[in-house]
């Protein structure tokens, strides 16, 4: 545990606010300053077109930074490139300069091939917001280019900011660009398909629209020269594996059309960028990671919630204490006081306190929370606090989260950028590279899951070389408690990205999609070059898809079976969410928001209370959109939640039942004494939401429980688990009555701490503990990946068992509570309401596990 450091006085005005807040308590835990960085400049490469250089210089880049020059030189030599430098370090300049320069040379060329086959560039962002932001930035630099180059006609450099009203009135020689995603109007997408040189999109549109309809996009793909993948670190786990397959299908189509585009990958927070870049594309790449941009100081404060008296006071004991204090005739054996326990307020409540204080001091900021409901709650609490002290700021605070409609999101982004809003309470939707300059601070309520995400959030403040202030507030769970008291964990290297493009659950549906795009070639005819886009030795997987009726063998190779009812792209859920459930207001018929399908059963079940932008809705039904849709292989597709607005202080909390069936054991190890066996392999996890609690604000007082009738969902995945031989629990001091609570608490703590080793957070994992499992007949504890087919997290745990369990038991032992709390063994996602739990039993079990791990 690191020594507590103090906030130095007069370092930054906002730090004085934090010092004042924590002057009389222990909220402040640790202070750290990231030192400023001096700029290292380089000259512009001579091959970049002079108009492009002049345009960037007018935008402030008179000389470029050293890492930008390194990346541009590597691109000019024909390499794929990963630019892995800090937030605000000008990575977009590297992305746009090559294509803009090529377009300018084509514009001035007299060759017919340059006139009729202009080079194109595809930009891929993880979010629509980021693509829209980059589109606006691209618009600004193209305006500068056309203003500089007199060969363009007067007035022809007018670029509407919205692609929806981009007409053909512009000069045909201008660099032409557009966004294309699910929010783009049909007319704008048709214009982009026919005319765009630069297209900004997301993997979902690429997967579902562009690749399946590649013949319609042939003009664009046949001239594809560059592919830009922004926020490379974002693509990790099972989602990253899917995106890698989408990129390889794109490269395969380009290869079939006779072009070999270069790939430019950008990230501010990626570890081992050369490995991640190669996993993403299947090709070697160069790396530019020596950041030459300047940066101001960044002050980072680790924080915990302030303590308050627990509301649960025994009223009889309180009345006896009052009577004893007032009546001298009562015997001294009757206490004149009553003991009450103390608790820390939640991270979201503390975030509201800190945010309100910083906004009062004039800060412009973002507050990051872990959930959609949390974003709404924190924004409402901040407004309540400001209403009494700075009412002029009440309307300058808002929430931002997924599920908002496109026009709502865009309006909030513009207001924040222009300074109309002082603070946004947001989910991770705004942690990515939006160009929002001028922010003073960030607050992060709860460990965001990875150091990469934390540094992305921290990077929102103090951009363009200015000082910034960031506060990380610990949630009441063991990982957060461990993190803020071990700051070396925060400031060490970001986690390695876990991408597994060889995962058969990932590769198989993409082979189907690729076979529908072009027939998969037989290795006997092309030496395996076609199938090599999808990794080594995928031929057995192709054969299994033929046996299962997805592919058919033809003379040209393997093709998609067009008689099947589904589209091949529908076999793949890129982001692992099972699509979105629309939330519809029954009175207006309007879609007020969306919920990902995986969360729908716990958020918008019948009779649930759903919160959207501070308004409360009662869920009337959760049903398939079309009759006969409903359940298929244990999953529901195309559902809609119908709601009506109500005014209520009630809230709902769902609970679910989980069962794990062992499908296969890939690896195992038994301790020499035979007391414990570790396993890693494939399992099938079944879950069903069974009931919900009805609660009342402000203290979430329990009112009643109600049963639900919802379908069971099945998840084939990977797990690490251990079994204890008969009598082992008793031998280590855990009696029969405490056994369920000991195993349950050990499971919770293990799940909470695994993210320290794997690139995930606790929501990417699941688990189950039982004193007698159906398949093993023994006390068994599972920790599994929460993604279909697995994501590599459980495997990471098995490979690093000793380190994982040592950290876990250390955290549980260090927690000051007596019986277990959210900082050690309670879980915010427990389907059983954190019952039963035994902290002492968990320590006994975990200590035993540390001593019974495979040799390192």
N, C-alpha and C positions, 0 to 999 in steps of 0.2 A: 504494500500500500504506500503510495507516494505521500510525502509531507505536504501538508496544506500550505498553499501560497496565498499571499494577500494581494488585494487589488491596490496598486500604487496610486496615491492621490494625484489628482489633476492630470491624469494620463489622457482622458477623453471625457467630455461632459456626460455622456451616457453611462460611463462607468461610475461616475459620482452618484447617479440615480440608483444604480444597483447597490453601491456601497451603503447608501442611505436605507434602502429596503431591508438589507440584511444586518443592520447595525446591532439589533438586539436579539438575534436568533442565529440558527446554524444553517440557514438556507444556502449561503455561499459555501462551496466546497473547494474549488480550485480555480486558479487563474493562470492563463497561458497567453503569451504573445508570440505570434508568428512574425518574425522580423521583416522589414521591408526588403525589397529586392531591386537592385539597380538594373537599368536597361542595358542590353548589349545589342548594338545595331549592326546592320549589314546593308550593302548596296542592293539595289534592284537587279535581278538577272537581266542580261541584255536581250534575251529572247522574248521577254514579255513585251507586248505591243505598247508603243509609246502612249497611245490614248488611254490604255488601261492604267499605266503607271501614273499618268497625269491625273486621272480620276481619283485614284487612291490617295495621291498626294493632297488633292483638294479636300479629301475626307480626313486628313490629318496624318497619313502614313508617308511622310516625306522620305524617310528611310524605313526599311522593314527591320524587324527583329531577327536575331540570328537563327532562331528555330524555324521561322517562316522561310528564310533563305534555304536552310537545309532541306526542308520539305519540298520547296519548289524545284530545287536542283534534282532531287531524287525523282520527282515526277517527270521532269524534262528528260531524264535518262530512261524513262519507260517503266519505272517500278511502281507497284502499289505502295501506299504510304499510310502509316498511322501517325497522326499528330496528337501526342499525349502531353499537353501543357495546360497550365492553370486556367481557371475561369477568367474571361476577359483578355486572353492572350492573343486574340486575332486569328483564331483558327479558321474563321470564315473567309479571311483573305486568301488562305491557301486553297480553300474549296472553290472559290469563284474565279480566281485569277486565271488558271489555265484555260477554262472554257471560254471566258470572255476574251482572252487574248486570241484564242483560235478563231473565234467568231469574227474578231476584228480583222485578222489576216484574211479570212474567207471573204469578208466584205470588200476588201481592197484588191482581192485577187481577180484576175481576168479569166481564169480557167473556168470552163463550164461546170466541171465536177465540183468546184468549190461553191458555185452559185446554186446548183441544183441539189447538192448533197451536203448541207450544212451540218457541222458537228453538233451533237446533242449531249446533254448532261442530265442525269437523274439524281435528284437529292431525296434521301430517305430519312425521315425524322420519326421518332417514337410517338409524337403527339401532333395533333392538328395545330395546336397553339404554337408550337415551335416552328412548324412549316410556314404558318402565316406570318410569324415574326421574321423569319429569314426572307420571306417574299418581300416584305416591306423594306428590309435592308438591301436586298438585291435591286429593288426599284430605285433606291437612292443612288447606288453606285452606277447603274445604267444611265440615269439622268446625267450624272457627271461625265460619263463617257461620251454620250451623244452631244452634250454641250461643248465638249472639247473638240470633237471631230467635225470639221466643216463640211465633210462629204455628205452629212445627213441634211435633209431639207429642213428649213426653218419650221419650228413648231412640231416636228415629227417626233420629238423626244417626250411627248406627253404620255405617261404611263399611268393609267388608272390604278389605284391601290387595290381595288377589288377585281379579281379575275372574272367576276360575273358580268362586268360591263366592259370587258376588254374587246373593242371592236376591231375590224380590219382597217380602220382609218389610219393606223400607224404605218410608217414606212416599212416595206417588206424587208429592208436591209437591217433594221434594228435588231439587236438581241431580243428575242421574244421569249417571255417566261409566263408561267401560270402555276397555280396550285391545282391539284386534282385529288380529291378525297371524297368521302361520303357527304360532306357538307357543300361541295361545289355544285352549282346548278348545271343541268344537263347541257345547256348551250355553251357554257364556259368549257366544259370537258370536251365537247366536240371541237371547239376552237383549238384547245390545247393539242388534241390528237392530230389536227391538220397542220398546225403552225408552230407550236412551241419548240424553242431550242433548249430551254431549261425548264424542267418539270419538277415541282416540289410535291412530294406525296408521302405516304406512310406505308409500312409493310402490308397492312390490311388491304389497301386499295391495289397494291401491286399483286398480291396473292389472289384476290378474288376477282379482279377486273382486268388488269393489264396483261398478266401472263396468260390467263386462259383465252384472252382475246388478242393475242399478240399479232395476228394477221391484220387486225384493224389498226394496231399501233406500229405497223411495219416501218413506216417512214421514220418514226422516232428511234426504234430499236436498231434499224439497219445503219444508223449514223451514230450510234451511242459511243462516245469517246471517254466519258467519265461517269463513275457512280460514286456519290458521296453518301457515306453512312455516318450520320451525326449521333452523338451521345453513345458511343460504342459500349461504354460500361453498362448502359441500361439493359443491354441484351445479355442476360445471364440465365443460368438454369434452363428449364425446359423451354421457356420462351426464347432465349438466346439460341438454343438448338434449332428451333423452328425457323427463326429468322435466317440462320446460316443456310438452311435448306432453301429458303426463298431466294437468297442471293445466288446460290449455286444454280438454281433453275433459271434465274435471270442471265447468268453468265453462259449457261448452256444454250439459251435461245440466241444470245448475241453471237456465240460461236457458230451456230447453224446459219446465221445470216452473214457470216464472214467478217465479223468485227471482234476485237478483243479489247474491251474497255478497261481502263485503269480504275482502281478502287482507291478512294481517299476516305480514310476513317478518322473520326475526330472524337476526342474525349478528354475531359479535364481530370478524370479520376479513374484510371485503369491501370492495373498492375500487370506486369509482363505483357506489354502491348504487342510485342512481336508474336507471342504465342496466341493471344486472343485474335489478332488480325488474321493469322494463318488459319485458325479454327473457323473463323467467320467465312472465309472465301475459299479455303482449300488450296491457297497459293502463298508462296513466300512474300514477305513485304519488308520495306524499310521503315525505320522508326525515327521520328523527330521528337525527342522528349527532354531536351536541354532548354528549358524555358528562358528566353532572352527578354521577356517583357518586364516592365517595371511593376511593382506592387507595393502599396502602402502597408503599414502595420495592420495586423488583424488581431483584435483582442477577443479571446474566447474564455467564457466563464462557464464552469460546470456548477450546476445548481440543483437543489432538491426542494420539494414543497415544504412550506412552513408547517409547524405542528399546531394542532388544535385539540381541544378536549373532545373525547369521544362522546357522542350524544347518548350512548346506551348506559345510563346511570340507573342503578336499582333504586326505585322511588321509595321503597320501604326503608332501605338503609339511609337514604338521604333524609327522610322525615325523622328517623331516630337520631341522626346526627344533629339536626336542627334542635330537636327537643332537648338533647343532652347539653348542647351549648347554652340554651336559654334557661334550663332548670337545674340549679345547683344541687337539688335533692336526688338527682338520678345518680346511681353508683358510677364510680370512675371507670369500671370495667366496660361501660357502654361508651364507644368512641364518639368524640365530638366532631369528627370529620368523616368524610366518605372518600374512599380512593376511587379515582377515575383513571381510565387508560387514556393515553395520548395517541394520536395518529397524525400522519402527514396528509395534507390535502392532495388531491389528484394532480397529475402533471398538467391536465387541461385547465383546471382551476388556477393553478399557479401561473400557467402561461398567460391567462387572462389578466392576472394581477400585474405581471411584469410588462405585458404589452401595453396595458392602459397607462402605466407609469412612464414608459418610454414615449408613447404618443403624446402624453401631456407635456413632455419635455421637447416636443417638436420633431420627433424622429419620424422618418418614413421607413416602413419596415414590412417584413413578411413574418408571419407566425405559422410554422409548420406543425400539423397535427397528424395523427395516425389514421383517422377514419373520417368518412363523410359527415357522420353525425357530430364528431368532435369539432370539425370546422364550423358547423352551424352553432354549436354550443359556445365555443370560445368567442366567436364574433358577437354573439348575444351578450355574453358576460362582459366583454370589453365595453360595449355600448352602455350597458347598465352602469358601469363604473364611471364612464366619462360623462354620463347624463348629469351627475351631481356636481362634477368638478370642471369639466370643459365641454359644455353642451354643444359648442360650435363644431366639435370634432365627431359628434355622434354619427352623423350621416357620411362621415369620411372613413368609416370602418365597414368592411363587408366580408362575406365568406366566399370562397372559391373552391370548387371541388368537381370531381367527375359526376356525371349525371345532369349537369346543367345543360340547357340547350345552347347551340352554337352562338346565337346572338347574345345570350347572357354572358358567356365566357369572353367573347370579343370585347364587349362593352367594359367589363371589369379590367381586362388587360390594358385597354386604351386609357382608362381612368387612372390606373396605377402608373403607367408610363408617363402620363401628362402631369401627375401630381395631384389630381383631383381627389384621389383616395390617399389617406395617410397610412393605412394598414390593411392588409388582407390576411384573414385566417384561412389557410389553404392546406390541402392535402399535398402529396408529393407531385401533383400535377404542375406546380410552378417551380420545382427544383431544377428543371432542365434549363438549357441555355437561352432563355428569352433575354433579349437585349433591353433590360430594364436598368438604366443607370440612375445614380443619385440616391439609392437606398442606403440608409445609415446602419440598419441593424437587422438581425434575424433572431427569432426565438424558435427553438425546436423542442416541442413537447413530447418527450419520450424518445429513446434511442430509435433512429429510423431504420434499423436493421443492419446496415453496413456502414463502414467508414466512408465508402465511396458516396453513398447518399448523403451522409452528414456533411462532407466537404462540398458536395454540390449545393446543399442548402446554405452553408456558410458563405459560399462564393457569391451568393446573391447580394451581399452587403459589401460596401467599400470598393465597388468596381472602378476601373479607370485610374488606378493608382492611389485612390483615397483610402484613408483608414476606415476600418469597419469594426463593428462590435457584434458578437454572436453569443447566445446563451443556450446551452443544452440543459434542459430540465429533466431530471430522472423521473420516470414513471415508477409506480410501486410494483416492480417485478424484479426478480433476482438479477437479470442481465443488466438492467439500468443501474441498480444499486452497485453492482460490481464495477461497471464502467466509470461512474463518476468518482468512485473512491480509488480507482486504479487508472488515472489519466494517461498512463503510458499506453493503455489499450486504445485510447482515442487518437493519440498522436503518432502511433506506429504506422507502418505501411498499409495501404488499403488492401482489401482482400483480393485474392485471386478469383477471377471469373470462372465459374464452372459451366462450361459449354460442352455438350456431348453430342456432336452431330451423328455419331454412330448408333445412338439410341434407336432400336427398331421401331418403337412406338412413334418416333419422330420421322424416321426415314420412310417407312412404308406408305403413309398417306401422300408424302411428297413424290414418291415414285409414281403413284397413281396419277397425281396431278401432272407430272412431267410427261407421262405416257399419253395423256390427253392433249398436251401441247405439241409434242413430236413423238413418234414411236421410239421406244427405247431400243437401241441397237444391240444386236447380238455381239458379244465379245469376239466371236469367231470372225465377224466381218470387219470390225474396226479396231481390233486389238484391245478392246475394253475402254477406249477413250471416252465414249459416251457415258457409260455407267460410272466412270471414275469421278464425275462431278459429284456423286453422292457418297463417296468414300470407297474404301477397299472392300472387296469381297461382298458385294450386295446381291450377287446372282442368286444365292439361296433364298433371299427375301423376295426377289422377283418371282421365283418358282412358287413360293408359298402364296403369293398374291394371285397367281394363276390358279392354284388349287382352290383358293377361297372364292374364286369367281370375280375378282376385281379386274384382272388383266386377261387379255387373250393373245395368243401367239399368232402372228401373221408373218408373211414373207419379209416385210419391212422391219420386223422386230416385234416387240410387245406393245400392245395398244390398250387403252382403257376400254372396258366393256360398256359400250354406249347404251346397252339395253337396261342398265341398272337405273333405278329411279332417282338416285342422288347425283349431285354434281361431284366430281372428284375433289374440288376445293373444299367442299363441305365436310370432308372427312377430317380436316385439320382445323383445330382451334388454336390460332397462333399464340394467343395470350393466356390460354388456359382457363378462361372464364366461362366457357360454354355459351358465349353470346350474351346479349343484354335482354333484360326484362323491362318493357316499357311500363311506366307508371302513368296512368291516365285518370284525370279528374272526371268523375261521372257527370258533374253538372255542366262543364264546358266542353267536354270531349277532347280537351287539349292534353298532349303529352307534357307532363310537368318535369319529368326526369327519367332516368334509367338506373337500373341496378343490375350488376353482373349476375348471370344465371346461377353461378355457384353460391352466391350470397343470398339469393332471393328467398329461399325457404326460411332463413333466419331473420330477414329484414322486412319482407312484405308478405308474410303468411296471412291468411284470413284472420281478421281482428287485430292485426298489428297496428301500432302507432308509428307512422312514418313522418320524419321531419325534413322539410325542404325549404331552405332560405328563411328559417325561423318560423315557418308556418307548419302546423300539425295537421296530419291527415289520418283518417281511419281507413284501413284496408278492408274493402268489402269482399274482394275475391282475388284469387291467383289462379288463372286458368289458361289453357292453350288458346292461341289466337284463333285457330281453326278447329272445327269439330273433327275428332279423330286424330288430332295431333297427339299431345300428351306423352305418355311414357314410352320410351324405346330403349331397350337394353339398360333399364334402370335410370335413364336420364330423361329430363323434359326439355323440349325445344320449342321456341316460338311462343313464349308465354307473355301474358299481360296482367298487371296488377291494377285493379280498378279501385279508386280511392275517393273519399269525400272529405272536404275540409271541415275540421272541428276545432273548437277551442277547449283544450283540456290540459290538465297537469299530469295526466296519466302517461306512462311509458310501458313498453313491453320488452321482455328479454326471453329469447327462445332457448330451449335446451334440446340436445340431441343424443341419440344412442349410437354407439360405434362398436363394430365387431371386426376382427382381423382374422382372415383365413390364410394359413401358410400354403403357398402354391409350390415353391421350390426353395431349396437351400443351396446357395452357390459357394459359400465359405463358412467354416465353423472352426471353433477352437474350444477345447475343454481343459479346465485347469487341472494340474497334476493330482489334486486331491479329489477330483470328480464332483466338487460342490457346485460348480458353475460352468455353463456352456454359453459361449457367444455365437451368434449366427448372423449371417447377412444373406439376403435372398429376395425372392419375389413373393408378394402377398396381395390379397384382395381385401380392401377396406370397404365395408358397407356402413353407411350412415343414414340416419333418419331423424328428422326433427320430430320429437314426440309430444312436446308440451311447451307452454310458455308461462312466465310469471307476469302478472299485472302489477305494476309499481306506480307509486305516486311521488312526484317532485315536491319539495326540493331534495329530500334525503333518500329518494328511491325506496320509500316505505313499501314493504310487501303487502299486497291486498289479497290476491288469491292466485291459484294455479289452474290452468285449463289445458285439457288434452287436445292434441291436433291429429288429424288423419292426413298425412302427407306421404309421398312415395319414398322408397328406399333408393339410394344412389350407390353405385358400385365404382370403386377406384382401383384398378390394377396398378401397383406401384412397387417400390423397393423399400426395404426396411432393414434396420439393425435391431436385434433383440437378444435378450438373455433369459435363460431358464435356471432356476435354483433347484438343486436336488432336494428330495424330501428331508425335512429336518434341518435344513440349512438356516432358515429364518430363526428358528428357535435357538440354534447354536450361536447365532450372532446377537442374541438378546431381543429379538422381536417376537412377542407372543402371538398367539393365534388371533386374538381380538384386534391387535394393532397391525397385523399383516396387510390388510387391504389399504389402510391409510399410509403405511410405510412405502409400499410399492407405488401407490398413486402419487405421493409427494416426490419420490425419487424420479418418476417419469416426468412430472412437471418441471422439476429443476433441470433435468437433463435436456429437455426440449428448449428451455429458456437459454441455456448456455452454449448449445451447439453452434448458434450463429457466430460465436467468436472464432470458430475454425472454418466453417463453410460460408460461402457467399449466399446467405439467406437470412431471413428473420424467423421468429417463432411461428409466424403465420404461413410460412412455406413448409411447415412440418406438422405432423400429427402424431398421436401416440395412443397407447392402450396399456393398461396394467390389470392383471387379474391374478388371484391366488391359485386358480386352476384353469388353465386355458384348454379349450376343447381339443386342440391338435397336439399339445404337449403333455397334458395331464399334470403339469407342474406350475408353480408360481412363475409367471412370465411377464416381461415388460417389453413393449415394442416402441420404437421411434421410427416413423416412416416419412417419406417424401409425400407432400400433399399435391403431387402432380401425376397425371396419368403416365405410366411407364417409368416414373422416377426421374429425378433431376440431378443425382450425384451427391446429394447432401447426406443421406444415410450412409453411403459408401465412404464419404469423408470421415464420418463419425467412427465407422468400423476401423478405418486405417489409422486413426489417431485416438484410440480408445483411452489410453492412459492420460494423455494431456487433457482430453475432454472431461473425464470423470474427476481428475484431480482439481481442475478449476471449479467444477460443479460443487464438490463437497466443501471446498474452501469457501465458496460463496455462501452456502447454506449455513455453515458453522459460524461465519462472521456476522450473520444477520442478528441484531440485538433482540429480536422478538423471542417469546418463549414457546409459542405453540404453532408458529408458521404464519406467514403473512404474504402479501403480493410481492414483497422484495425477495422472497426465498422460495417458497413451495406452492403458493397459490398461482393460478393461471387465469388470465382474463378471457380465455377461450374455452374453458372447461365446460363440457357438456353436462356434467353432473353437479354443477354449482359448487365445485371445490369441496366435495364431501365424498368419502372421508379423507382426512389428511393427518399424517403424523410426522412432525418435523424430526423428532428424536429417532423415530424409526427410519426415516429417510437418511439421516446421517449414518446410522448403523449400516444400512444397505449400501450406500454410496462408498463408505469407507471400505467395506468388504470388496466392492467392485474394483476399487483402485488397486487393491492387493491381488486381484485375480484377473489381470489383463494379459493378453498375449505379449510375449517379449517384444520390445521395440527394435 
